[in-house]
Protein backbone atom coordinates (compact mmCIF):
# COMPACT_ATOMS: atom_id res chain seq x y z
CA UNK A 1 0.00 0.00 0.00
CA UNK A 2 1.63 3.28 -1.10
CA UNK A 3 1.77 6.12 1.42
CA UNK A 4 1.94 9.67 0.03
CA UNK A 5 1.03 13.12 1.25
CA UNK A 6 0.67 12.10 4.91
CA UNK A 7 2.79 13.67 7.62
CA UNK A 8 1.69 11.77 10.70
CA UNK A 9 -0.80 9.24 12.05
CA UNK A 10 -2.32 9.18 15.50
CA UNK A 11 -3.27 6.05 17.49
CA UNK A 12 -4.87 5.80 20.87
CA UNK A 13 -2.50 4.32 23.41
CA UNK A 14 -2.98 2.98 26.90
CA UNK A 15 -5.53 4.75 29.11
CA UNK A 16 -6.79 6.77 26.15
CA UNK A 17 -3.54 8.73 25.66
CA UNK A 18 -2.72 9.77 22.11
CA UNK A 19 0.61 8.83 20.55
CA UNK A 20 1.69 10.49 17.31
CA UNK A 21 3.99 8.58 14.99
CA UNK A 22 5.82 10.45 12.25
CA UNK A 23 5.82 8.88 8.81
CA UNK A 24 9.02 8.83 6.80
CA UNK A 25 11.71 7.72 9.25
CA UNK A 26 11.84 4.31 10.89
CA UNK A 27 12.12 4.70 14.67
CA UNK A 28 14.23 2.64 17.03
CA UNK A 29 13.01 0.25 19.69
CA UNK A 30 9.29 0.56 20.39
CA UNK A 31 7.98 0.14 23.90
CA UNK A 32 5.98 -2.98 24.70
CA UNK A 33 2.31 -2.57 23.85
CA UNK A 34 2.93 0.29 21.40
CA UNK A 35 2.87 0.23 17.62
CA UNK A 36 5.00 2.31 15.27
CA UNK A 37 3.90 3.12 11.71
CA UNK A 38 5.93 4.79 8.98
CA UNK A 39 6.13 5.13 5.22
CA UNK A 40 9.06 3.44 3.49
CA UNK A 41 10.43 6.06 1.08
CA UNK A 42 12.01 3.38 -1.13
CA UNK A 43 8.99 1.09 -1.56
CA UNK A 44 6.10 3.40 -0.74
CA UNK A 45 4.74 0.74 1.64
CA UNK A 46 3.25 1.34 5.05
CA UNK A 47 5.48 -0.41 7.57
CA UNK A 48 4.74 -1.26 11.15
CA UNK A 49 6.41 -2.95 14.09
CA UNK A 50 6.15 -3.22 17.83
CA UNK A 51 9.81 -4.16 18.13
CA UNK A 52 13.07 -3.04 16.58
CA UNK A 53 12.92 -4.20 12.94
CA UNK A 54 10.47 -2.64 10.47
CA UNK A 55 8.41 -4.86 8.16
CA UNK A 56 5.56 -4.31 5.69
CA UNK A 57 2.24 -4.41 7.52
CA UNK A 58 0.52 -6.67 5.01
CA UNK A 59 2.77 -9.60 4.13
CA UNK A 60 3.08 -13.21 5.39
CA UNK A 61 5.99 -12.42 7.66
CA UNK A 62 3.92 -9.86 9.54
CA UNK A 63 1.14 -12.36 10.34
CA UNK A 64 1.19 -13.83 13.85
CA UNK A 65 2.09 -17.53 14.07
CA UNK A 66 -0.57 -20.08 15.03
CA UNK A 67 -0.36 -23.47 16.71
CA UNK A 68 -0.90 -25.21 13.34
CA UNK A 69 2.10 -27.15 12.02
CA UNK A 70 2.85 -26.15 8.40
CA UNK A 71 2.46 -29.00 5.90
CA UNK A 72 0.04 -31.09 3.88
CA UNK A 73 -2.82 -32.98 5.50
CA UNK A 74 -4.96 -35.92 4.36
CA UNK A 75 -8.76 -35.90 4.83
CA UNK A 76 -8.11 -32.92 7.04
CA UNK A 77 -9.90 -32.17 10.31
CA UNK A 78 -9.87 -28.40 10.87
CA UNK A 79 -10.80 -26.04 13.67
CA UNK A 80 -11.71 -22.51 12.51
CA UNK A 81 -12.37 -19.59 14.85
CA UNK A 82 -14.98 -16.86 14.35
CA UNK A 83 -12.48 -14.67 12.50
CA UNK A 84 -11.97 -17.41 9.92
CA UNK A 85 -8.50 -18.38 11.13
CA UNK A 86 -7.41 -22.03 11.16
CA UNK A 87 -6.38 -22.73 14.74
CA UNK A 88 -5.91 -26.52 14.55
CA UNK A 89 -5.36 -29.09 11.80
CA UNK A 90 -4.90 -32.85 11.85
CA UNK A 91 -5.02 -35.80 9.45
CA UNK A 92 -8.42 -37.48 9.34
CA UNK A 93 -9.75 -40.71 7.92
CA UNK A 94 -11.60 -41.43 4.72
CA UNK A 95 -14.78 -42.17 6.66
CA UNK A 96 -15.20 -45.63 5.16
CA UNK A 97 -16.12 -48.42 7.57
CA UNK A 98 -16.26 -52.17 7.13
CA UNK A 99 -15.83 -55.63 8.56
CA UNK A 100 -14.48 -59.06 7.61
CA UNK A 101 -15.50 -62.27 9.37
CA UNK A 102 -14.23 -65.78 8.68
CA UNK A 103 -14.52 -69.41 9.73
CA UNK A 104 -11.80 -71.96 8.98
CA UNK A 105 -13.67 -74.78 10.74
CA UNK A 106 -16.35 -76.95 9.09
CA UNK A 107 -20.04 -76.09 9.21
CA UNK A 108 -22.44 -78.95 8.52
CA UNK A 109 -25.32 -78.14 6.13
CA UNK A 110 -28.22 -80.60 6.26
CA UNK A 111 -29.48 -82.16 3.01
CA UNK A 112 -32.09 -80.08 1.18
CA UNK A 113 -31.70 -77.34 3.75
CA UNK A 114 -30.71 -73.64 3.71
CA UNK A 115 -28.64 -72.48 6.66
CA UNK A 116 -27.07 -69.14 7.62
CA UNK A 117 -23.33 -69.52 8.10
CA UNK A 118 -22.04 -68.76 11.58
CA UNK A 119 -18.96 -66.70 12.39
CA UNK A 120 -17.60 -68.11 15.69
CA UNK A 121 -16.83 -65.60 18.41
CA UNK A 122 -13.32 -66.95 19.01
CA UNK A 123 -11.97 -65.91 15.62
CA UNK A 124 -14.16 -62.95 14.76
CA UNK A 125 -14.25 -60.34 13.65
CA UNK A 126 -11.04 -60.49 11.63
CA UNK A 127 -11.45 -56.72 11.28
CA UNK A 128 -14.39 -54.52 12.21
CA UNK A 129 -14.30 -50.71 12.07
CA UNK A 130 -18.05 -50.14 12.27
CA UNK A 131 -19.41 -52.46 14.98
CA UNK A 132 -21.06 -54.74 12.40
CA UNK A 133 -20.34 -58.00 14.22
CA UNK A 134 -21.79 -59.08 17.54
CA UNK A 135 -21.17 -62.41 19.27
CA UNK A 136 -24.82 -62.30 20.34
CA UNK A 137 -25.89 -62.62 16.68
CA UNK A 138 -23.00 -64.60 15.14
CA UNK A 139 -24.63 -65.14 11.73
CA UNK A 140 -25.16 -61.42 11.07
CA UNK A 141 -23.33 -58.30 9.98
CA UNK A 142 -25.56 -55.44 11.12
CA UNK A 143 -25.43 -51.88 9.79
CA UNK A 144 -25.73 -49.04 12.30
CA UNK A 145 -25.56 -46.12 9.83
CA UNK A 146 -27.81 -46.05 6.76
CA UNK A 147 -26.11 -45.89 3.37
CA UNK A 148 -24.75 -47.83 0.41
CA UNK A 149 -22.62 -50.87 1.23
CA UNK A 150 -20.81 -53.57 -0.71
CA UNK A 151 -21.30 -57.03 0.79
CA UNK A 152 -19.76 -60.35 -0.26
CA UNK A 153 -19.54 -63.98 0.85
CA UNK A 154 -17.31 -66.91 -0.15
CA UNK A 155 -17.68 -70.58 0.82
CA UNK A 156 -15.89 -73.79 -0.10
CA UNK A 157 -17.74 -77.10 0.01
CA UNK A 158 -16.42 -80.54 0.85
CA UNK A 159 -15.93 -82.86 -2.13
CA UNK A 160 -19.02 -84.71 -3.36
CA UNK A 161 -20.18 -85.77 -6.83
CA UNK A 162 -23.94 -85.34 -6.40
CA UNK A 163 -26.54 -82.60 -6.10
CA UNK A 164 -26.53 -78.82 -6.05
CA UNK A 165 -24.75 -76.19 -3.97
CA UNK A 166 -26.18 -72.71 -3.50
CA UNK A 167 -24.82 -69.62 -1.75
CA UNK A 168 -26.88 -66.47 -1.19
CA UNK A 169 -26.72 -63.12 0.62
CA UNK A 170 -29.94 -62.20 2.45
CA UNK A 171 -31.03 -58.95 4.05
CA UNK A 172 -32.88 -59.31 7.35
CA UNK A 173 -33.16 -63.06 6.72
CA UNK A 174 -35.69 -62.71 3.88
CA UNK A 175 -34.61 -60.56 0.93
CA UNK A 176 -32.03 -62.20 -1.35
CA UNK A 177 -29.74 -59.67 -3.03
CA UNK A 178 -27.14 -62.06 -4.53
CA UNK A 179 -26.71 -65.77 -5.10
CA UNK A 180 -24.93 -68.50 -7.08
CA UNK A 181 -25.74 -72.15 -7.86
CA UNK A 182 -23.39 -74.93 -8.98
CA UNK A 183 -24.04 -78.53 -9.99
CA UNK A 184 -21.54 -81.08 -8.70
CA UNK A 185 -19.50 -82.26 -11.67
CA UNK A 186 -17.95 -85.50 -10.51
CA UNK A 187 -15.94 -87.26 -7.83
CA UNK A 188 -13.54 -85.02 -5.96
CA UNK A 189 -15.44 -81.86 -6.89
CA UNK A 190 -15.21 -79.38 -4.01
CA UNK A 191 -16.51 -76.13 -5.49
CA UNK A 192 -15.90 -72.65 -4.11
CA UNK A 193 -18.80 -70.23 -4.45
CA UNK A 194 -18.89 -66.44 -4.30
CA UNK A 195 -21.79 -64.01 -3.99
CA UNK A 196 -21.57 -60.20 -3.92
CA UNK A 197 -23.84 -57.18 -4.19
CA UNK A 198 -24.13 -53.43 -3.60
CA UNK A 199 -27.18 -52.55 -1.54
CA UNK A 200 -28.69 -49.61 0.32
CA UNK A 201 -28.99 -50.56 4.00
CA UNK A 202 -31.20 -48.82 6.51
CA UNK A 203 -29.90 -48.54 10.06
CA UNK A 204 -30.34 -51.91 11.86
CA UNK A 205 -30.58 -53.90 8.59
CA UNK A 206 -28.38 -56.97 8.66
CA UNK A 207 -26.85 -59.31 6.09
CA UNK A 208 -26.38 -63.07 6.36
CA UNK A 209 -24.67 -65.60 4.12
CA UNK A 210 -26.91 -68.61 3.47
CA UNK A 211 -25.66 -72.00 2.24
CA UNK A 212 -27.86 -74.72 0.69
CA UNK A 213 -27.17 -78.23 -0.64
CA UNK A 214 -29.23 -81.19 -1.82
CA UNK A 215 -29.06 -84.42 -3.77
CA UNK A 216 -26.67 -86.44 -1.61
CA UNK A 217 -29.13 -87.67 1.04
CA UNK A 218 -27.03 -86.50 3.98
CA UNK A 219 -25.30 -83.47 5.44
CA UNK A 220 -22.39 -81.84 3.62
CA UNK A 221 -19.75 -79.57 5.09
CA UNK A 222 -18.75 -76.05 4.21
CA UNK A 223 -15.04 -76.29 4.96
CA UNK A 224 -14.06 -72.59 4.92
CA UNK A 225 -16.00 -69.35 4.56
CA UNK A 226 -15.58 -65.58 4.72
CA UNK A 227 -17.95 -62.62 4.62
CA UNK A 228 -17.28 -58.91 4.29
CA UNK A 229 -19.13 -55.60 4.24
CA UNK A 230 -17.93 -52.07 3.57
CA UNK A 231 -19.42 -48.62 3.17
CA UNK A 232 -19.23 -46.81 -0.18
Helices and strands as residue ranges (DSSP letters): E 8-12, G 14-16, E 18-22, E 36-39, E 46-49, E 55-56, G 60-62, E 77-80, E 86-90, E 98-103, E 107-109, E 113-116, G 121-123, E 127-128, G 135-137, E 141-142, E 147-157, E 164-171, E 175-183, E 192-201, E 206-214, E 220-231
